[in-house]
Amino acid sequence: MDVRVYRDSDEQAVVELWNRINPDPSPWNLPRDDIARKLRVQRELFIVAEIDGVIVGTAMGGWDGHRGWVYSVAVSPDHRREGIGTALMRRVERDLELMGCHKLNLQVRGSNVKAVTFYESLGYSTEDRVSMGKRLEEDLG
């Protein structure tokens, strides 16, 4: 397995992987749009896992100088429980730490028990926080 930074030539494979995992994304989470946005900001923190030339996993990191975040951790259903998610997370953690990041956050839907269990196995814990969001596009119209 090769865990590396995303290349432009990976786009179609990543779109197919994300569509397979989430076949009905929200209009603000369309794969090609998400990829394009990430490539404009900290491109080096867009990580893919590849086996025999096939993209089997992704993870995106971000850091604002205060806290780091992990997004879009995805592993092909055909390759789960092979250490791919762990390898992706360790790479993002390492890259963020090298940038000076001291604290990493991520969000998981409460109903996604498997994801919560996975992140707990990597040392993450649930923190007493309220997650809030606001769609800016709706207010800009």
C-alpha positions in Angstrom: 0.0 0.0 0.0 1.2 3.5 -0.9 -0.1 6.3 1.3 0.7 9.6 -0.5 -0.5 13.1 -1.4 -3.3 13.3 -3.9 -2.4 13.8 -7.5 -4.7 15.5 -10.1 -4.8 12.1 -12.0 -6.6 10.6 -8.9 -9.7 12.7 -9.3 -11.9 10.2 -11.1 -11.0 7.4 -8.8 -11.6 9.5 -5.7 -15.0 10.6 -7.0 -16.0 7.0 -7.7 -14.8 5.9 -4.2 -16.7 8.7 -2.5 -19.8 8.1 -4.6 -19.7 4.4 -3.7 -19.5 5.2 0.0 -22.0 8.1 -0.1 -24.2 7.6 -3.2 -26.4 10.6 -2.4 -24.3 13.5 -1.2 -25.7 16.8 -0.1 -25.5 19.5 -2.8 -22.7 21.2 -0.8 -20.7 17.9 -0.6 -20.4 16.9 -4.2 -17.1 15.1 -4.7 -15.7 17.1 -7.5 -16.5 20.4 -5.7 -15.0 19.1 -2.5 -11.8 18.1 -4.3 -11.5 21.4 -6.1 -12.0 23.3 -2.8 -9.3 21.2 -1.0 -6.8 21.7 -3.8 -7.0 25.4 -3.2 -6.1 25.1 0.5 -3.3 22.9 1.9 -3.3 20.5 -1.0 -0.5 18.7 0.7 -2.9 17.5 3.4 -5.1 15.6 0.9 -3.9 12.0 1.3 -4.8 8.9 -0.6 -4.1 5.2 -0.1 -3.4 3.2 -3.2 -3.0 -0.5 -3.7 -1.8 -1.9 -7.0 -2.7 1.4 -8.8 -6.2 1.6 -7.3 -7.3 4.3 -4.9 -8.7 2.6 -1.9 -8.9 5.3 0.7 -8.7 9.1 1.3 -8.3 11.5 4.2 -8.1 15.3 4.3 -6.4 17.4 6.9 -6.5 21.1 7.7 -4.9 23.4 10.1 -5.7 27.1 10.8 -2.7 27.7 13.1 -4.7 26.8 16.2 -6.4 23.5 15.7 -6.2 20.7 13.2 -9.1 18.9 11.6 -9.5 15.7 9.7 -12.2 15.3 7.0 -13.3 12.8 4.3 -11.7 9.7 5.8 -13.0 7.0 3.5 -12.0 3.5 2.8 -13.3 1.2 0.1 -15.7 -1.3 1.5 -13.7 -4.0 -0.2 -10.6 -3.0 1.8 -11.9 -2.3 5.3 -10.2 -3.7 8.3 -6.8 -3.9 6.5 -5.2 -1.0 8.3 -5.9 1.5 5.5 -7.9 3.9 7.7 -5.2 3.7 10.4 -2.4 4.4 7.9 -4.3 7.4 6.5 -5.0 8.8 9.9 -1.4 8.4 11.0 -0.1 10.1 7.9 -2.5 13.1 8.4 -1.5 13.3 12.1 2.2 13.2 11.3 1.9 15.8 8.6 -0.1 18.1 10.8 2.3 17.6 13.7 5.2 18.5 11.5 3.4 21.8 10.6 3.2 22.6 14.3 -0.3 21.4 15.1 -0.8 20.3 18.7 -4.5 19.3 18.8 -6.6 17.5 16.2 -10.3 17.5 16.0 -12.8 15.5 13.9 -16.5 15.1 13.7 -18.5 11.9 13.4 -22.2 11.4 13.2 -23.4 10.0 16.5 -25.2 7.2 14.7 -21.9 6.0 13.1 -20.9 3.7 15.9 -18.3 1.9 13.7 -16.5 5.2 13.0 -16.6 6.2 16.6 -15.1 2.9 17.6 -12.4 3.2 14.9 -11.4 6.6 16.1 -11.4 5.5 19.7 -9.0 2.7 18.8 -6.6 5.4 17.5 -6.7 7.4 20.8 -9.5 9.9 20.0 -12.1 10.5 22.7 -15.5 12.2 22.8 -15.2 15.8 24.1 -18.0 17.7 25.8 -18.7 20.2 22.9 -21.7 21.4 20.9 -21.0 21.1 17.2 -22.6 24.0 15.4 -22.6 25.0 11.8 -23.9 27.6 9.4 -24.2 27.3 5.6 -22.7 30.6 4.3 -23.9 30.1 0.7 -27.5 30.4 1.8 -26.9 33.8 3.4 -24.9 35.2 0.5 -27.7 35.0 -2.1 
